[in-house]
Amino acid sequence: MDFYDFCQNVQFISFYRLLLQNETSILFFMKNVLEIRGLNHAYGHVQVLRNINLSVTRGEFVSVLGSSGSGKSTLLRIIAGLELPTSVESLELEGLDVSHVPANHRNVSTVFQHYGLFPHLSVGKNVEYGLKVRKIPSRERRHTAEKLLNKVKLDGFYARGVNQLSGGQKQRVALARSLVLEPSILLLDEPLGALDEKLRIDMQVELLALQKELGMTFIYVTHSQEEALTMSDRILLMDQGEIIQEDTPVGLFDRPCNRFAAEFMGIENTIPAKVESCDKGYVTAVANETQLRGHWSGEEAPQPGDAVIVAFRAEKAVPFNEAQQDNNDSNQVSGTMLSRIYKGKYLDVSMSTDIGNITMRLWDDQIKLSKVSQIQWKTRHTIMLPAH
């Protein structure tokens, strides 16, 4: 049976008609809810986004991570339609080109850091606002608003004034108001930045639980590594308008692709070295005549003589005295203590060594630092990175 005959099959045609009658079913079969190719944006002569390519899967929690000025909020605004890109090859939302479609005609909602609630309206009326604009009947609006307020743990807050709420409660109202229109993507621009530490941690858990319950696509902008690692399925690390690394939380934390990614993700120790050899993904390098070994985390394998960065986390370095040396698959250097900083749960100790200063993070306050003469960290905890 050829393709034409197959299409005449009654069961196939019936199934196709069913899909056409139900837009939700059609969208279910589309894997990617967002596709961006070749996006560039500039303010005058200042280039703020460079060749952005991004695909987001339906139901995925994607975090855009970076410092101030990296371009992450501009990317979010372009997805929302609040800014039109300087140039873009394609920007598709649910298969439709929206590259020049204004914000009010895109099926996305945005939650901002400073809430943007209407102070003269009650909590319920704030949540209902988008439904009212769409001329949804009053009774249906209220039912929907109360259902969403219950989901964000504000059951019974419908009639309460916005000015009577705490910061965390206001953020929940802003979230409910954005969810009420059932957007294809919920965009969140540093929504927890104004909250205190404990509330921010609690809201991280609540946001993740809500996203999983709704099965909705979230794109979350943040400068906090902790937030991105806690909530995301995938993280985009940005710097100077470019996506430096796109990876899972574990991949980005354990295998940063370059020095910027390593330092941004909190790796305290980065030591310049020269490649001696490379074998099966592992690199042996030399720093000031000290041989060090670790796994390669760049793209192309390095060549002997190439400059690299030896990177490892402070908590992976442990002190050993001469009687406790362990040469089994470890890197070792001699050192003397420079300083110690008490940080509550742990102690950061700076050591002077032949390859530079090294920071150790110690959780055992019984260690006698005056007797420490050797520092050791495992090869498997050592990352070799491109120097540039």
NORVENRA-V196375 format. One record per backbone hydrogen bond with DSSP energy under -0.5 kcal/mol. NH is the residue of the N-H (numbers start at 1). CO is the residue of the C=O. If there is no record, write none. Layout:
NH:CO + NH:CO
//
This chain:
6:2 + 7:3 + 8:4 + 8:5 + 9:6 + 13:9 + 14:10 + 15:11 + 16:12 + 17:13 + 18:14 + 19:15 + 20:16 + 21:17 + 22:18 + 22:19 + 25:22 + 26:22 + 27:23 + 28:24 + 29:25 + 29:26 + 30:27 + 31:29 + 33:31 + 33:56 + 34:56 + 35:92 + 36:54 + 37:90 + 39:52 + 40:87 + 41:49 + 43:46 + 44:42 + 46:43 + 47:45 + 48:41 + 48:46 + 49:41 + 50:241 + 52:39 + 54:36 + 56:34 + 58:31 + 60:57 + 62:60 + 62:218 + 63:234 + 64:220 + 65:63 + 65:236 + 66:222 + 70:67 + 75:71 + 76:72 + 77:73 + 78:74 + 79:75 + 80:76 + 81:77 + 82:77 + 83:77 + 86:40 + 87:40 + 89:37 + 90:37 + 92:35 + 93:96 + 94:33 + 94:92 + 96:93 + 98:91 + 98:96 + 101:98 + 103:81 + 105:102 + 106:103 + 108:106 + 109:185 + 111:187 + 112:110 + 113:189 + 115:112 + 116:114 + 119:117 + 121:118 + 123:160 + 124:158 + 126:122 + 127:123 + 128:124 + 129:125 + 129:126 + 131:128 + 132:128 + 133:129 + 134:130 + 135:132 + 136:131 + 141:137 + 142:138 + 143:139 + 144:140 + 145:141 + 146:142 + 147:143 + 148:144 + 149:145 + 150:146 + 151:147 + 152:148 + 153:150 + 154:149 + 157:154 + 160:157 + 162:121 + 164:161 + 165:162 + 170:166 + 171:167 + 172:168 + 173:169 + 174:170 + 175:171 + 176:172 + 177:173 + 178:174 + 179:175 + 180:176 + 182:179 + 184:107 + 185:107 + 186:217 + 187:109 + 187:185 + 188:219 + 189:111 + 189:187 + 190:188 + 190:221 + 193:190 + 195:192 + 200:196 + 201:197 + 202:198 + 203:199 + 204:200 + 205:201 + 206:202 + 207:203 + 208:204 + 209:205 + 210:206 + 211:207 + 212:208 + 213:209 + 214:210 + 215:211 + 216:211 + 217:184 + 218:60 + 218:216 + 219:186 + 220:62 + 221:188 + 221:219 + 222:64 + 225:223 + 228:224 + 229:225 + 230:226 + 231:227 + 232:228 + 233:61 + 234:61 + 235:247 + 236:63 + 237:235 + 237:245 + 238:65 + 238:236 + 239:242 + 241:70 + 242:239 + 244:237 + 244:242 + 245:237 + 247:235 + 252:248 + 253:249 + 254:250 + 255:251 + 259:386 + 262:258 + 263:259 + 264:260 + 265:261 + 266:263 + 267:262 + 268:266 + 269:312 + 270:268 + 271:310 + 273:308 + 274:286 + 275:306 + 276:284 + 277:284 + 279:282 + 282:279 + 283:294 + 284:277 + 285:283 + 285:292 + 286:274 + 287:290 + 290:287 + 291:289 + 292:285 + 294:283 + 295:379 + 295:382 + 296:281 + 297:384 + 305:275 + 306:303 + 308:273 + 309:385 + 310:271 + 311:309 + 311:383 + 312:269 + 316:313 + 317:313 + 317:314 + 318:376 + 320:374 + 324:321 + 325:322 + 329:327 + 331:377 + 333:375 + 335:373 + 336:352 + 338:350 + 339:350 + 341:348 + 343:346 + 345:343 + 347:362 + 348:341 + 349:347 + 349:360 + 350:339 + 351:358 + 352:336 + 353:351 + 353:356 + 354:334 + 356:353 + 358:351 + 360:349 + 361:314 + 362:347 + 362:360 + 365:363 + 367:364 + 369:367 + 371:368 + 372:369 + 373:320 + 374:320 + 375:333 + 376:318 + 377:331 + 379:329 + 381:378 + 382:379 + 383:311 + 384:295 + 385:309 + 385:383 + 386:257 + 387:307
//
